[in-house]
Amino acid sequence: MSYRSLSCVVALFVASLAVPVSARADTAHPAETVSTRLYEVRVETLASGLEHPWSLAFLPDGAMLVTERPGAIRLVTPDGRISDPLAGAPSVADINQGGMLDIALDPDFAENRLVYMAYAEERDDGIGLGVARAVFDREAEAFETPEVIFRQMPVVSGGRHFGSRLVFHPEGTLFITAGDRGSHSEEAQEPGNHIGAIMRINPDGSIPPGNPHDSMPGWAPEIWSIGHRNVQGAAMRPATDQFWAHEHGARGGDEVNLIEPGLNYGWPAIAYGVHYSGAPIGVGTHEAGMTQPVFYWDPSIAPSGMAFYDGNAFPQWQGDLFVGALAGRLLSRLTLAGDAVIAEERMLSGLGERIRDVRNGPDGALYLLTDAENGRILRLVPAP
């Protein structure tokens, strides 16, 4: 079954679920209505009690696999019931920003049941980003036959800037975002390693044809782009082959980028911001051979998670880019014209929540994860 066919099956199944809206609500967190430029939006709490949830992926029956940064992966049903931690998940290094991070389903999940997980991995000589895949047994609520398909090299000390988003291209290849690990930012300009880079691999970890290495000496075979600081949001733009990502700046300079092969996105040689100390970064905002962002925030909002909205619940939002914010505690809606951002709307600031992830739901709603010890899954639908 193709990725598009699976999407249609998911949508049809969830549309048929006879679960009333009231059954989805968390009674400890009553739904509230917020005003936006185009809609009155009802914000429902589907589930709460998650420990720093980081990412979610929808299963064909409308349930979700949700990662918790300290290391667990849980199954959350369409009516908000949360399972015990699923067996067979990889062991993680729960350190600072590291732990169990992104999760994604194989495009042919309906046939092969493969799930991909990005996580901080402790090794003999340090900590690095790892990506594993495993078969998910829904009946047993367990992952089986795990296989590591990628390890970030070099391994370094510390627990910052793992990046860690996993995005499948419609052709079936897998993008992996990896941060600069904080104290190793200069290596983000080196195309021969994985520091501050985006990789493109096949689902089994092998290297597909067409990566920059084919024509650019010195680039590692899996590297797609370099010069990134900490990419915690990435998504394919619907109906295109465009891969978009955002990344944290330091003090200012959070960026949205259209990611293309062989390009250098500048970090830490150029940036629209300064170091936390107030010292300048690199040579300024421009340098020959380095790519400018499509959009940037100054001051920072600390972006995390993003999705192009493609549901039917909010027709006027279709094609808009939604970005969660941690320090900013808001949801940013970016309107695009072609490949340019022409407007921003800042939403949900009244919730006071750190928004960790943003996902399209198969029911047309927009789903958010809040980053907290008592984290929630929020569901955005049109207000009655």
PAVEX-88102 format. One record per residue: residue in one letter; z, y, x of N, C-alpha, C in turn; residue number from 1. Coordinates in steps of 0.02 Angstrom, whole numbers. Atoms other than C-alpha are relative to their C-alpha. Layout:
NODE  rest     n_w     n_v     n_u    ca_w    ca_v    ca_u     c_w     c_v     c_u   nr
NODE     A       Z       Y       X       Z       Y       X       Z       Y       X  NUM
...
//
This chain:
NODE  rest     n_w     n_v     n_u    ca_w    ca_v    ca_u     c_w     c_v     c_u   nr
NODE     M       0     -60      43       0       0       0       0      62      44    1
NODE     S       4     -61     -40     -45     173      69      59      45     -15    2
NODE     Y     -54     -50       9      77     318      90      -8      36     -66    3
NODE     R      11     -38      63      -5     412     -55      13     -45     -60    4
NODE     S     -12      45      55       0     257    -166      74     -10     -11    5
NODE     L     -72       7       5     184     232    -127      31      61     -33    6
NODE     S     -26     -61      30     218     414    -172     -10       1     -75    7
NODE     C      14       1      72     135     391    -341      46     -50     -35    8
NODE     V     -43      49      30     235     233    -375      71      27      -7    9
NODE     V     -67     -30       2     397     324    -331       6      49     -57   10
NODE     A      -3     -53      51     356     471    -444       1     -30     -70   11
NODE     L       3      30      66     312     359    -591      65     -36     -17   12
NODE     F     -62      36      13     467     254    -571      57      47     -17   13
NODE     V     -56     -46      11     587     400    -559      -8      37     -66   14
NODE     A      12     -35      64     505     488    -706      22     -43     -59   15
NODE     S     -19      44      55     545     333    -809      75     -14      -4   16
NODE     L     -71      13       0     729     329    -763      35      34     -59   17
NODE     A     -34     -28      59     834     352    -919      71      22      19   18
NODE     V     -65     -26     -21     975     441    -828       5      73     -21   19
NODE     P      -4     -70      22    1025     601    -919      27      45      54   20
NODE     V     -23     -48     -50    1057     758    -819      76       0       5   21
NODE     S     -73      -2      -2    1240     755    -868      29     -58      40   22
NODE     A     -26      57     -38    1260     582    -789      -9      10      75   23
NODE     R      11     -13     -70    1198     652    -624      53      49      28   24
NODE     A     -44     -54     -23    1329     790    -616      65     -28      28   25
NODE     D     -65      15     -28    1486     781    -509      50      44     -37   26
NODE     T     -45     -39      42    1627     833    -625      47      43      40   27
NODE     A     -43     -42     -42    1729     902    -479     -35      63      22   28
NODE     H      40     -58     -19    1588    1025    -444     -48      16     -57   29
NODE     P      43     -15      58    1520    1094    -609     -65      33      21   30
NODE     A      65     -31     -13    1337    1142    -610       5      75     -12   31
NODE     E       2     -73      10    1301    1326    -594     -72      23       1   32
NODE     T      67     -29       3    1150    1435    -626      -4      61      45   33
NODE     V      10     -57     -45    1084    1555    -495     -68      31     -16   34
NODE     S      62     -36      12     949    1686    -513     -40       6      64   35
NODE     T      46     -12     -55     798    1689    -398     -57      44     -26   36
NODE     R      53     -46      20     643    1798    -400     -44     -29     -55   37
NODE     L      47      30      46     541    1673    -500      32     -43     -53   38
NODE     Y     -31      48      46     665    1558    -586      75      11      -5   39
NODE     E     -71      14       5     838    1534    -654       8     -73      20   40
NODE     V      -5      66     -29     893    1382    -555      69     -30     -13   41
NODE     R     -62      36      10    1024    1255    -603      15     -41      63   42
NODE     V     -21      36     -61    1119    1189    -450      51     -52     -21   43
NODE     E     -43      55      19    1193    1018    -485      25     -36      62   44
NODE     T     -26      43     -53    1304     913    -373     -11     -72     -20   45
NODE     L      14      70      15    1233     738    -375      55     -45      27   46
NODE     A     -53      40     -31    1366     669    -257      38      43      49   47
NODE     S     -41     -35     -49    1508     729    -148      42     -51      37   48
NODE     G     -41      46     -39    1628     656     -21     -35     -30      60   49
NODE     L      36      24     -59    1499     628     116      25      38      62   50
NODE     E     -27     -31     -60    1559     663     294     -57      27      43   51
NODE     H      53     -34     -38    1441     789     373     -67     -35      -8   52
NODE     P      66      31      10    1282     719     293     -54      39      37   53
NODE     W      50     -31     -43    1131     752     403     -71      -6     -27   54
NODE     S      69      10      23     976     681     321       0     -49     -58   55
NODE     L       8      49      54     914     585     170     -73     -20      -6   56
NODE     A      67      26      13     764     479     125       2     -37     -67   57
NODE     F       2      31      66     715     425     -51     -33     -69       3   58
NODE     L      28      67       9     687     241     -89     -45      -2     -61   59
NODE     P      46       2      57     553     187    -213      34      -1     -69   60
NODE     D     -34       2      65     683     161    -351      39      64     -15   61
NODE     G     -34     -63      12     749     340    -336      67       6      34   62
NODE     A     -61      -4     -40     904     296    -234     -16      33      67   63
NODE     M       9     -34     -64     932     380     -66      39     -35      55   64
NODE     L     -36      16     -61     978     328     109      23      66      30   65
NODE     V     -28     -63     -25    1094     464     176      38     -14      64   66
NODE     T     -36       7     -63    1152     480     356      60      47       1   67
NODE     E     -58     -42     -14    1324     546     403       5       6      76   68
NODE     R       2     -10     -73    1335     623     576      49     -44      39   69
NODE     P     -44      42     -40    1490     525     631     -25     -72      10   70
NODE     G      29      65     -16    1385     366     619     -21     -44     -58   71
NODE     A      15      44      57    1370     293     444     -67      18     -33   72
NODE     I      56     -10      46    1218     271     333      22     -29     -67   73
NODE     R     -22      22      66    1254     258     146     -58      -1     -49   74
NODE     L      47       3      56    1155     212      -8      30      39     -57   75
NODE     V     -23     -41      57    1170     340    -149     -48     -13     -57   76
NODE     T      41      17      58    1107     287    -320     -23      63     -37   77
NODE     P      23     -59      37    1011     404    -437      53      34     -42   78
NODE     D     -53     -32      38    1171     434    -535      59      20      44   79
NODE     G     -49     -30     -44    1269     483    -380      53     -47      28   80
NODE     R     -49      46     -28    1366     325    -335     -15     -11      74   81
NODE     I       7       5     -73    1397     311    -147      26     -68      23   82
NODE     S     -19      66     -25    1402     142     -59      48       6      59   83
NODE     D     -34       5     -64    1512      86      84     -53       7      55   84
NODE     P      50      -4     -54    1429     110     255     -42     -63       3   85
NODE     L      45      57      -2    1277      -1     268       6     -36      67   86
NODE     A      -6      40     -61    1287    -143     393     -65       4      40   87
NODE     G      58       5     -43    1171    -153     542     -28      65      27   88
NODE     A      23     -64     -26    1151      33     579      15       4      75   89
NODE     P     -13      -5     -71    1138      78     764      67      33      15   90
NODE     S     -60     -34     -24    1296     126     859     -21      68      28   91
NODE     V      19     -68     -21    1298     313     896      54      30      43   92
NODE     A     -47     -42     -37    1380     436    1014      19      58     -45   93
NODE     D     -24     -53      44    1482     544     895      32      54      44   94
NODE     I     -23     -51     -46    1496     695    1007     -32      67     -17   95
NODE     N      23     -67      15    1482     878     958     -56      -2     -52   96
NODE     Q      56       0      48    1308     895     876     -34     -68      -6   97
NODE     G      31      65       0    1265     713     911      31     -48     -48   98
NODE     G     -24      52      46    1285     560     801     -60     -32     -34   99
NODE     M      56      26      40    1180     480     664     -36      60     -31  100
NODE     L      36     -62      17    1044     607     629     -54     -15     -52  101
NODE     D      52       3      51     875     592     543     -14     -72     -21  102
NODE     I      21      66      26     809     447     437     -65       9     -38  103
NODE     A      65      -4      32     634     411     373     -24     -70     -17  104
NODE     L      30      64      20     543     272     280     -69      -7      31  105
NODE     D      68      15     -22     388     189     350     -49      16     -58  106
NODE     P      49     -13      54     231     244     254     -16     -61     -42  107
NODE     D      12      63      36     210      60     205      66     -34     -17  108
NODE     F     -66      27      13     394      38     161      -1     -51     -57  109
NODE     A       1      46      57     353     -48      -5     -19     -70      21  110
NODE     E      21      66     -24     276    -189      96      43     -25      57  111
NODE     N     -34      25     -60     372    -194     261      74      16       2  112
NODE     R     -71     -18       5     542    -117     214      29      31      63  113
NODE     L     -23     -29     -63     552     -27     381      28      70     -10  114
NODE     V     -33     -65       1     670     121     403      10      22      73  115
NODE     Y      -4     -28     -67     673     235     556      61      47       3  116
NODE     M     -62     -39      -8     834     316     621       1      33      68  117
NODE     A      -9     -38     -63     860     452     753      75      12       9  118
NODE     Y     -72      -3     -12    1031     459     835      14      16      73  119
NODE     A     -24     -10     -68    1129     509     989      24     -66      26  120
NODE     E     -14      66     -27    1140     357    1100      36       6      67  121
NODE     E     -36       0     -63    1269     328    1236     -29     -54      46  122
NODE     R      27      46     -49    1196     250    1392      44       2      63  123
NODE     D     -43       5     -60    1267     205    1562       6      66      36  124
NODE     D       1     -61     -40    1218     371    1639       1      64     -41  125
NODE     G      -2     -61      41    1237     492    1494     -15     -14     -73  126
NODE     I      14       4      71    1185     525    1315     -71      26     -12  127
NODE     G      68     -22      16    1009     538    1246     -18     -15     -72  128
NODE     L      26      13      67     913     541    1084     -34     -69       0  129
NODE     G      33      64       9     862     368    1026     -31      -4     -70  130
NODE     V      31      14      66     748     312     884      -8     -75      -7  131
NODE     A       5      71      14     762     139     809     -30     -11     -68  132
NODE     R      22      19      67     683      50     664      30     -68     -17  133
NODE     A     -30      63      23     751     -92     559     -25     -13     -71  134
NODE     V      18      19      68     711    -187     400      60      10     -45  135
NODE     F     -55     -12      46     817    -131     253      -1     -52     -55  136
NODE     D     -10      50      52     880    -271     141      41      33     -55  137
NODE     R     -34     -37      54     922    -182     -22      54     -43     -32  138
NODE     E     -49      43      34    1011    -331    -100      63      -8      42  139
NODE     A     -57       8     -44    1122    -357      52      30      66      22  140
NODE     E     -20     -66     -22    1138    -169      82      13       0      76  141
NODE     A      -6       7     -72    1106    -198     267     -67      10      34  142
NODE     F      59      -5     -43     983    -162     407      -4     -62      43  143
NODE     E      10      61     -37     909    -312     494     -54       9      53  144
NODE     T      48       1     -55     809    -347     653     -13      69      29  145
NODE     P      10     -67     -28     840    -176     733     -40      -3      65  146
NODE     E      42      -4     -60     720    -121     870      -3      73      22  147
NODE     V       5     -68     -26     731      35     980     -73      13      21  148
NODE     I      70     -14     -15     558     116     989      -9      62      44  149
NODE     F       5     -60     -42     598     277    1085      68      17      28  150
NODE     R     -60     -27     -31     727     341    1208     -18      63      39  151
NODE     Q      11     -63     -35     733     522    1267      20      -7      73  152
NODE     M     -13       0     -71     721     538    1455     -16      69      28  153
NODE     P     -57      34     -30     802     598    1561      62       3     -44  154
NODE     V     -66      -2      32     976     558    1499      42      54      33  155
NODE     V     -42     -53     -28    1098     702    1520      69      -4     -30  156
NODE     S     -67      -3      28    1280     740    1488       2      52     -56  157
NODE     G      -8     -50      52    1344     841    1341     -25     -23     -67  158
NODE     G      14      20      68    1322     836    1154     -35      53     -42  159
NODE     R      34     -54      37    1209     982    1106     -76     -11      -2  160
NODE     H      73      -9       5    1029    1011    1049     -38     -65       5  161
NODE     F      36      63       2     966     840    1003     -66       5     -38  162
NODE     G      61      -3      42     830     902     884       4     -53     -54  163
NODE     S      -9      63      36     801     735     800     -34      -5     -68  164
NODE     R      37      12      62     679     755     656     -56     -51      10  165
NODE     L      51      52       0     561     611     615     -48      15     -57  166
NODE     V      50     -16      51     398     649     523     -61     -43      11  167
NODE     F      62      39      -3     253     532     485     -60      43     -18  168
NODE     H      64     -30      16      77     600     492     -35     -46     -51  169
NODE     P      35      43      49     -34     539     348     -40     -56      31  170
NODE     E      37      53     -34    -132     438     476      45     -57      23  171
NODE     G     -46      52     -17      25     338     512      37       7      65  172
NODE     T     -38     -11     -61      83     406     680      65      37     -15  173
NODE     L     -67     -27      11     261     467     702      14      56      50  174
NODE     F     -24     -55     -42     319     637     767      76      -5       8  175
NODE     I     -71      -1     -16     489     646     852      16      67      34  176
NODE     T     -19     -63     -32     572     813     892      63     -12      43  177
NODE     A     -56       8     -45     691     821    1041      19      68      28  178
NODE     G     -24     -65     -24     798     971    1092       6       2      75  179
NODE     D      -5     -11     -72     829    1043    1264      67     -21      29  180
NODE     R     -66      25     -18    1006     970    1269      47      54      25  181
NODE     G     -45     -55     -14    1081    1143    1295       1      22      71  182
NODE     S      -8     -20     -70    1115    1144    1481     -61     -16      42  183
NODE     H      59      19     -38     942    1083    1531     -63      36     -26  184
NODE     S      55     -35      33     833    1215    1449     -60      10      44  185
NODE     E      57     -12     -44     725    1248    1602     -49     -59      -1  186
NODE     E      44      59       0     658    1070    1588     -44      -3     -63  187
NODE     A      43      -2      59     583    1114    1418     -71      23      18  188
NODE     Q      66     -19     -24     437    1184    1520     -34     -56      39  189
NODE     E      29      56     -39     406    1015    1603     -33     -50     -48  190
NODE     P      33      45      47     274     912    1510       6     -74      19  191
NODE     G      -7      69     -20     321     755    1605      63     -34     -24  192
NODE     N     -61      31      27     488     727    1516       8      19     -74  193
NODE     H     -10      -9      71     562     732    1341      47      57     -17  194
NODE     I     -47     -55      13     676     884    1358     -38      58     -34  195
NODE     G      31     -55      36     631    1017    1229     -73     -14     -17  196
NODE     A      69      21      12     475     921    1178      -6     -32     -69  197
NODE     I      16      39      60     391     846    1025     -46     -56      22  198
NODE     M      38      59     -18     324     670    1043     -41     -26     -60  199
NODE     R      40      34      51     189     576     947     -12     -71      23  200
NODE     I       7      70     -19     195     387     949     -23     -40     -62  201
NODE     N      12      46      55     142     238     844      67     -25     -26  202
NODE     P     -64      23      28     275     163     729      35     -54      42  203
NODE     D     -31      52     -42     303      21     854      20      26      68  204
NODE     G     -18     -30     -63     332     142     998     -56       5      50  205
NODE     S      57      -6     -45     162     124    1078     -32      69      -6  206
NODE     I      30     -66      -3      53     274    1119     -68       0     -33  207
NODE     P      65      -4      33     -90     322    1003     -49      40      43  208
NODE     P      48     -43     -34    -252     394    1070       2      71     -28  209
NODE     G       5     -69      23    -278     581    1060      57      44      19  210
NODE     N     -54     -43     -24    -117     643    1138     -25      42      59  211
NODE     P      24     -44     -54    -133     786    1265      -8     -35      68  212
NODE     H       4      37     -62    -105     663    1408     -71     -23      16  213
NODE     D      68      25     -10    -284     602    1381     -42      49      39  214
NODE     S      42     -51     -33    -352     767    1448      40      49      42  215
NODE     M     -42     -48     -35    -204     857    1527      43     -36      51  216
NODE     P     -39      33     -52    -141     787    1693      71      27       3  217
NODE     G     -69     -20      -6      47     790    1715      40      -7     -64  218
NODE     W     -35       9      63      88     766    1531      17     -74      -9  219
NODE     A     -18      68      17     185     610    1485     -41     -24     -59  220
NODE     P      46      24      51      81     498    1372      20      14     -72  221
NODE     E     -24      -9      69     191     524    1218      10      74     -20  222
NODE     I     -15     -71      14     212     715    1232     -56      32     -41  223
NODE     W      47     -35      43     128     819    1096       2      75      14  224
NODE     S      -8     -71     -14     198     994    1133      65      10      39  225
NODE     I     -59     -13     -41     328    1075    1246      26      71     -14  226
NODE     G     -27     -67       6     436    1232    1260      41      11     -62  227
NODE     H     -41      -5      60     553    1196    1115      74       1      18  228
NODE     R     -72      -4     -13     740    1236    1106      38     -54     -37  229
NODE     N     -38      49      39     812    1133     963     -31      -4     -69  230
NODE     V      38       6      63     695    1078     824      37     -46     -48  231
NODE     Q     -37      37      50     802    1026     675     -32       3     -69  232
NODE     G      37       0      62     671    1051     541     -73     -12      14  233
NODE     A      70      15     -11     495     979     530     -29     -32     -63  234
NODE     A      32      28      60     371     932     394     -76       6       6  235
NODE     M      73      -6       8     188     898     358     -13      47     -58  236
NODE     R      21     -44      55     104    1032     253     -44     -40     -48  237
NODE     P      38      42      47      39     949      93     -74      16       0  238
NODE     A      72      -4       5    -147     917      79     -33      26      63  239
NODE     T      28     -21     -64    -173     961     263      22     -51      53  240
NODE     D     -23      39     -58    -154     880     434      47      43      43  241
NODE     Q     -41     -46     -39     -39    1023     488      73     -24       4  242
NODE     F     -70      16     -13     129     982     566      37      64      18  243
NODE     W     -38     -62      -9     255    1125     553      72     -18      20  244
NODE     A     -70      11     -21     428    1142     631      34      67       9  245
NODE     H     -39     -60     -18     567    1268     654      51     -20      52  246
NODE     E     -49      14     -51     694    1283     791      51      57       7  247
NODE     H     -53     -49     -13     858    1369     833     -20      45      58  248
NODE     G      -1     -45     -58     852    1523     941      71       1      28  249
NODE     A     -68     -10     -24    1004    1582    1035      31      54     -45  250
NODE     R     -20     -56      44    1067    1752     972     -64      34     -22  251
NODE     G      66     -23      24     911    1788     870     -54     -46      25  252
NODE     G      58      37     -24     742    1710     885      -8     -70     -28  253
NODE     D      18      62      34     748    1562     765     -74       5     -20  254
NODE     E      72      -3       8     565    1515     746     -26     -50     -51  255
NODE     V      42      47      38     442    1436     625     -66      -5      38  256
NODE     N      60      11     -40     294    1359     716     -47     -49     -34  257
NODE     L      52      49      16     131    1273     673     -13     -38      65  258
NODE     I       0      39     -62     136    1131     801     -69     -31      11  259
NODE     E      65      27     -17     -28    1089     886       3     -33      69  260
NODE     P      -5      39     -61     -63     968    1029     -14      42      63  261
NODE     G      12     -31     -64     -49    1028    1208      24      71       7  262
NODE     L     -22     -69      -4      31    1195    1168      71       5      27  263
NODE     N     -66     -16     -28     181    1274    1253      29      55     -44  264
NODE     Y     -30     -47      47     297    1361    1129      52      47      32  265
NODE     G     -31     -55     -35     384    1461    1263      71      -6      26  266
NODE     W     -70       2     -20     567    1412    1276       7     -33      69  267
NODE     P     -39     -62       5     654    1469    1385     -33      59      36  268
NODE     A      34     -55     -35     522    1581    1464      -7      61     -45  269
NODE     I       6     -56      47     498    1687    1307      41     -17     -63  270
NODE     A     -39       9      61     602    1713    1150      11      67     -34  271
NODE     Y     -18     -59      38     641    1837    1012      75       1     -11  272
NODE     G     -72       0       4     825    1845    1049      29       6      70  273
NODE     V     -34      -4     -65     953    1850    1189      48     -59       4  274
NODE     H     -50      51      -9    1076    1726    1262      64      20     -36  275
NODE     Y     -62     -15      34    1246    1712    1179      42      50      40  276
NODE     S     -36     -48     -42    1314    1812    1325     -27      71      -8  277
NODE     G      34     -65       5    1194    1954    1281     -53      10      53  278
NODE     A      50      -5     -53    1087    1924    1435     -70     -13     -28  279
NODE     P      68      12      24     898    1931    1412     -23     -72      14  280
NODE     I      29      67      -9     798    1770    1396     -69       6      31  281
NODE     G      65       3     -30     654    1740    1514     -31      68      14  282
NODE     V      38     -60     -16     520    1874    1529      -9      45     -60  283
NODE     G       9     -41      60     530    1941    1351     -28     -42     -57  284
NODE     T      25      35      59     433    1894    1196     -70     -28       8  285
NODE     H      69      23      -9     257    1863    1265     -12     -21      72  286
NODE     E      22      21     -66     181    1771    1411     -66     -37      -9  287
NODE     A      66      33       4       3    1713    1442       8     -75       0  288
NODE     G      -2      73       4     -24    1531    1394      56     -27     -43  289
NODE     M     -55      22      42     127    1526    1278     -11      23     -72  290
NODE     T      18     -10      70     114    1515    1089      53      41     -37  291
NODE     Q     -44     -41      41     188    1645     972      21     -36     -64  292
NODE     P     -20      30      64     290    1590     820     -38      29     -58  293
NODE     V      28     -25      62     218    1605     646      48      50     -32  294
NODE     F     -52     -41      32     383    1683     591      64      -9      41  295
NODE     Y     -65      10     -34     554    1716     667      54      40     -36  296
NODE     W     -59     -34      28     728    1769     614      39      33      57  297
NODE     D     -44     -35     -46     830    1899     707      39      51     -41  298
NODE     P     -43      50     -31     977    1890     686     -13     -71     -26  299
NODE     S       9      70      16     984    1701     679      31     -18     -67  300
NODE     I     -31      32      58    1014    1602     521      22     -72      17  301
NODE     A     -13      69     -21    1031    1436     618     -33     -50     -48  302
NODE     P      36      43      48     895    1339     525      12     -74      13  303
NODE     S      -5      73      -5     911    1153     488     -31     -30     -62  304
NODE     G      33      31      56     801    1046     379     -53      46     -30  305
NODE     M      51     -41      32     642    1105     294     -47     -46     -38  306
NODE     A      49      37      40     515    1051     165     -49      49     -33  307
NODE     F      49     -35      42     355    1115      88       9     -27     -70  308
NODE     Y     -11      24      68     387    1109     -98     -67     -22     -30  309
NODE     D      61      25      31     259    1000    -187      13     -33     -67  310
NODE     G     -17      29      65     346     955    -350     -28      39     -58  311
NODE     N      25     -33      61     307    1002    -529      53      37     -39  312
NODE     A     -53     -33      37     476    1067    -585      -4      76       7  313
NODE     F       5     -72     -13     444    1238    -506     -73      16      21  314
NODE     P      71      -8     -18     254    1267    -514     -14      59      45  315
NODE     Q      14     -60     -40     262    1441    -437      26      -6      71  316
NODE     W     -24      12     -68     350    1371    -284     -46     -47      39  317
NODE     Q      41      49     -35     215    1245    -242     -33      31      62  318
NODE     G      27     -24     -63     161    1264     -61      46      44      40  319
NODE     D     -48     -42     -37     311    1371     -14      41     -45      47  320
NODE     L     -39      35     -50     415    1322     137      74      17      -9  321
NODE     F     -72      -9      11     602    1297     108      38     -22      63  322
NODE     V     -37      12     -61     721    1306     256      75       9     -14  323
NODE     G     -73      -6       5     908    1271     255      28      40      58  324
NODE     A     -32     -40     -53    1026    1381     356      73     -21       5  325
NODE     L     -69      19     -14    1190    1331     436      44      62       6  326
NODE     A     -39     -61      -8    1266    1492     503     -15      50     -56  327
NODE     G      19     -46      54    1170    1591     371      25     -21     -68  328
NODE     R     -26      27      63    1236    1479     231     -44      21     -59  329
NODE     L      47     -19      52    1081    1500     125     -60     -47       3  330
NODE     L      64      34       1     913    1427      77     -54      54       1  331
NODE     S      53     -49      -8     762    1526     137     -65     -28     -29  332
NODE     R      65      19      27     600    1519      37     -53      45      32  333
NODE     L      52     -37     -34     448    1570     139     -66     -10     -37  334
NODE     T      65       2      33     284    1614      52     -54       7      52  335
NODE     L      53       0     -49     126    1577     150     -66      23     -31  336
NODE     A      69     -15      16     -49    1648     144     -41     -25      59  337
NODE     G      31      32     -57    -158    1538     250      55     -28      45  338
NODE     D     -51      22     -47     -55    1505     406      50      54      18  339
NODE     A     -46     -56     -13      45    1667     395      55       0     -53  340
NODE     V     -56     -11      46     216    1695     317      -3      72     -23  341
NODE     I       8     -68      26     200    1846     203      61      25     -38  342
NODE     A     -60     -23      35     369    1849     116      56     -51       9  343
NODE     E     -58      44      -2     545    1779     123      47      18     -57  344
NODE     E     -54      -8      49     672    1754     -16      60     -40      23  345
NODE     R     -61      35     -19     852    1711      30      39     -18     -62  346
NODE     M     -29      27      62     933    1602    -101      65     -37      15  347
NODE     L     -60      41       0    1100    1516    -138      54      23      48  348
NODE     S     -53     -24     -46    1204    1624     -21      68       1     -35  349
NODE     G     -63       0      36    1335    1632    -157      37     -66       2  350
NODE     L     -34      65      -5    1372    1447    -133      45      -4      60  351
NODE     G     -40       1     -61    1441    1481      40      -4     -65      38  352
NODE     E       8      67     -30    1374    1312     101     -48       2      60  353
NODE     R      46      12     -55    1296    1262     267     -52     -52     -24  354
NODE     I      53      44      26    1129    1187     214     -30     -38      59  355
NODE     R      23      41     -56    1088    1042     331     -69     -27      -9  356
NODE     D      66      31      10     936     961     251     -29      22     -66  357
NODE     V      37     -20      60     803    1002     121     -54     -53     -12  358
NODE     R      48      53      15     697     869      34     -29       8     -70  359
NODE     N      30       7      65     574     853    -108      24     -64     -33  360
NODE     G     -19      60      36     637     733    -240     -60     -28     -38  361
NODE     P      55      30      38     519     610    -325       0      21     -73  362
NODE     D      -4     -25      69     577     686    -491     -22      73      -6  363
NODE     G      22     -69       1     509     858    -443      55      50      18  364
NODE     A     -55     -44     -19     681     930    -402       0      10      76  365
NODE     L     -10     -12     -71     729    1002    -233      72     -21      16  366
NODE     Y     -66      27     -18     874     913    -147      23      30      67  367
NODE     L     -30     -29     -60     992     987     -17      62     -41      20  368
NODE     L     -62      27     -25    1130     918      94      42      57      28  369
NODE     T     -45     -50     -27    1282    1024     134      39     -30      58  370
NODE     D     -33      24     -61    1359    1007     307      73      17      -3  371
NODE     A     -72     -11       6    1546     986     280      35     -68       3  372
NODE     E     -38      63       2    1684     857     293      -3     -32     -68  373
NODE     N      11      24      68    1666     842     105     -69      24     -22  374
NODE     G      68     -23      12    1477     861     104     -27     -25     -67  375
NODE     R      28      14      66    1373     861     -54     -75     -10       4  376
NODE     I      72       1      15    1200     815    -115     -10      46     -59  377
NODE     L      15     -48      53    1137     962    -218     -70     -12     -27  378
NODE     R      64       9      33     995     950    -343     -18      64     -36  379
NODE     L      23     -63      30     896    1106    -393     -53     -15     -52  380
NODE     V      47       9      55     810    1103    -563      -3      65     -40  381
NODE     P       2     -61      42     752    1239    -684      58       2     -49  382
NODE     A     -54      -7      49     894    1305    -790     -29      -7     -71  383
NODE     P      25       6      69     878    1263    -976     -17      68     -29  384
//
